[in-house]
Amino acid sequence: MSQEIITVALRQDTGKSASRKLRKEGMIPAVIYGLNEAPVAITISPKVIARVIASESGMNSLLHLQREGTEIKRHVIIKDVQRDPVTRRLTHVDLMRVDPDHKVRVKVPVVLKGLAIGVKEGGIMDFTHREIEVECLPSFIPAHIDVNVEKMKVGDAIRLDQLNLDSHLTVLGDAHNVICSVVGKQAEEEAAAAEAAPAEAPAAPAKAKK
């Protein structure tokens, strides 16, 4: 896993006006928290964060932050980002401190590999869980979890406990959760039609005879 070293500066001023001024200068506000330490307000380059998010490891990239003008460094991962609703530009970043020697819990995207036999025969792939929560050391956080579906036929399903994962990963959640399944086209259409159909109105009570 790549480790990006990012130089950051402490943020003295807070509030909307200060944040707007930062963005005009090409920076955005961010907060570092976690490991039972007080949160620290910093400024960071949105271009660097955007590049990290676009990398293979994405939000699960392990980063090195170095405080400007000092030798202070911390390991962090991106916990959350905020974007402008119109331009989609980054406006704020939450960074969580991590200890390289202690496990963390993160959500990792699932990537289906191959074309299932059942899909070739006219079935439909139902991709139920597109991410999985795992526990591992920060240096072992995977960019994604690959699931080979080539041999799946109509009616087949792959559960969480059937995944062949690296020994460094501990999967969290119900072991019987279905990651994906191949269903017949007719069954899928009937299910979709049932969801789209309006609920039947209750029958009006019969009028009592005089």
N, C-alpha and C positions, 0 to 999 in steps of 0.2 A: 504494500500500500504506500502511495506517495505521501510525503509529509511536506506541506507547504509552510515555509517560514515567512511570516507576515510581520512587518513593523507597524506598530500601532502607537497612538498617542492618547494620553489621558484626556478626558473630556471634562472641562471645568464648568461650562455653561450647559444647562438643560432647558427643555421647553421647546415649543413649536418654533418660535422665532430663531432660536439658536440652531435648531435642526435645519431650518430653511437656509440659514447662512452657510451651514456646513455643506449642504447639497450644492449650493452655488459655487463652492470652492472645490467641488469634485469629490467630496467625502460624504460619508453617512454615519449616523450615530449607531453605536452597538453597545451591548451589555455582556459582561462576562460574569458567570455565576457558577455555583456548584462547589462540591468538596467541603461543605460546611464553612465556607469563607464568604465574607461580605461581597455583594455585587460591586463590580467596578465599571464605570461608564468610560467608554473609549470612542475614538473615531477610527474609521477604517475605510479602505478604498472599495467602492462597489464593483469596480472592474476586476479586482482580485477575487472577490467573493463570487462574482458571476462566473469567472473562469474555473474556480474550484467546483461550483455546482455543476458546470457543464462537463467536468472531467468524468472518467469512468466510475470513480468512487462516489461522486456527487456529494450529497449531504452528509454521507458517512466518512468523508475524507478526514484524516487525522492531521491537524494543523499545529504548527508551532507559532506562538505569538511572542514577539519580543518587544518590550516597551521601549519606545524611542529614547535614545540617549543613555540607556542602561544595559546591563547584561541579564536583566530579568526575563526569563522565558517560561511559558506555560504551554502544556498540551491542551488543545480544545477540539471539540467537534461542533459543527453547525447544528443548533437545535431547532431554530425557527427563523424564518425570514418574512419581512413584510414588503409588499410591493404597492406601487401606485395603481389604483384600480383602472386608470385610463391608459397610462403609458407602459405599465407593467415593469417599470424601473424599480430597482431595490431602494427601499427607503429606511430600513432598519434591520439589524441582525442580532439574534440571541446566540451567544456562544457558551457552551457548557464545558467547564474544566473537567479533565479526566486524568486519572493517575495511570501511567503506563503499566503499573504492576497490579492494578485492580480491574476486575471485569465491569463492563457496562452493558446496559440493555439498549438495543437499537432495533429499528425496523428496517429490514432489507428487502428490496424489490425482488419479485420472482420473475424469471424469464423462461418462457416455454420454448423448447428447442425441438425442431422437426415438425413434420406434418403427420398427424395421427392417421392410422389406417381407417378408423371410423369416419374421419372427416373426408377422406378421399372417397369413401363409399356413400357420402351424402349426409353424414351426421354433422352435428354442430358442437364445437368446443365451448364448454361452459367454464370460464376462468373465474372461479369464485374468490380465491384469496390471492391478491396481487402483491402482497408483501407479508413477510413473516417476522415476528419478533424473536430475536436471538440474544443470548448472553455470551460475551467473550471478552478477551483482552482487547484494548483499543487497536493494537497493531494487527489483530486478526479479523477486524470487521470486513466482511466481503463487500465488493461493489454490488453484487447481485447473486442470487441463487438460481442456478440453471436446473430445469426439470425437463428430462427427455420424454416426449410424449409420442414418439413415432410408432410404438407398438400398441397404442391404445385403440381398442375397438369400441363400437357403440355399446354403451352400458358400463364401460370401464371407468374407474375413478382412481385418482392418486390422493392418498391421505398424507397428513403431516408426518405420521410415524413411518411412512414408506420412503421418505426422502433419504438419499445417501449423502450425508453432509460431512464436512471436515470434522475431525475429532476435537478441534478447538472450539466448536460451536455447540452451545446448548440451546435447543429449541424450546421456546416458551409457548404456552397455550394448550388447548385440547388436542391430544395426539390424534383424535379421530376426525378433526376438521378436514374437509375435502378441499384440496388445492385446486383441482380441475377435474372435469369429467366430460365424457363424450355422450351426448344425448341424440336420439333420433330427431330428424327434422320435424316430423309430425308432432312429437311430444313437445318440442320447443314452441311450435306454432300454437298448439292448444293451450300451453301455459301462458303465452303472451296474450292470447285472445281472452283467457279467463281474467287476467289482470286488467285488461282494457275494458271489459264489459261492465256497464254500470250496474250497481246493486239494484235488485228488484225492489220497487216501492212496496211498503206493507199494504196489504189489502184493506180497503175501507170497511169499517164495521157495518154489518147488516142492520138495516133499520127495523126496529121492532114493529110488528104488526099491530094495528089498532084493534 
